[in-house]
Amino acid sequence: MYQSYHTDSDGKIVVDEKDQITDWLHVAKSTDEEIEQLSKKFHFPKDFLTSVKDPDEVARQEKLGMDPAKEPNLIVFNYPYKETNELGYDEYITIPLAIILTEHTIITTAEKTPFFIDKMIRNQTDNPINTKNPEQFVLEVAWQISSLYIFYLKEIVKKTEAMEQQLTRSTENEQLFALMSLQKSLVYFNSSIEASHPIFNELKEIEVFTQHPENRSLLHDVIVENRQAEVMIKETNQLLTQISAVFSSVISNNLNNIMKFLTSITIVLTIPTIIGGLWGMNVNLPIDDTPGAFWIMMFLIVVVSIFTTWVLKKHNYF
């Protein structure tokens, strides 16, 4: 399905009438019929639209810098998306978003409409969106994606700090699974950020993206945000790697302490069993005929048990 929009005289995004296509066309979960229709209408290959159906699609560009009136331009970005994996942990993946620049219409397409696109449609962004300026529109989308990476990376850092506070009482593998999900997310983020570098390098060489001061400023902000995201990914990945190693050591140490405690309890509880077994044999034994022999045996058991407990405690087994 798709919907068309344009910027009115007040600088607001307005929905076009049904079946009318003007400045901006957003396509979500496109059908084969829609792909066929749009590719013929705007004269671009079908894979410009079908590329977003591949979850492993990397950031790339085709014919960028050429006159859109002659050859539609394609830019594919990967934006971050948070979901819950099969184990029930938060995981961050990347999803492709394609921007197609034609002679008069900007086309954006994705399998899932990003919430920042929804904000742009609802006029809820910090910066006004001008659908009549394709270059500014592309840079605004790129800036939104870069900001989203920063937002999710800060969220990952907070989750990491929360995990650090649980280090001292971790005895299960649960925290390791959560860490694994976050490390997997950073792999996705790093691949997408690195794949976008050639696109931004290309944008810096295209005159229409740099001839206006506002476009140059926005492009600079996008590159800075991406650089910040890249640095945060490396730092967070190193931090997660260290925490993962510490978690493994702490969990192993806590389990060792538990086993040591249980072993000590077993040793102490074995003493009454041994003494009771020896004096319970059907043979003549010392103090068999002594009055109060039972209480003497109980006293001996208590004394030996207390002494054994003291020795184990002294050697830090309790």
Helices and strands as residue ranges (DSSP letters): E 2-7, E 13-15, E 24-28, H 32-42, H 47-50, G 51-53, E 60-62, E 73-84, E 90-101, E 106-110, H 115-121, H 134-164, G 167-169, H 174-205, H 207-210, H 213-278, H 293-314
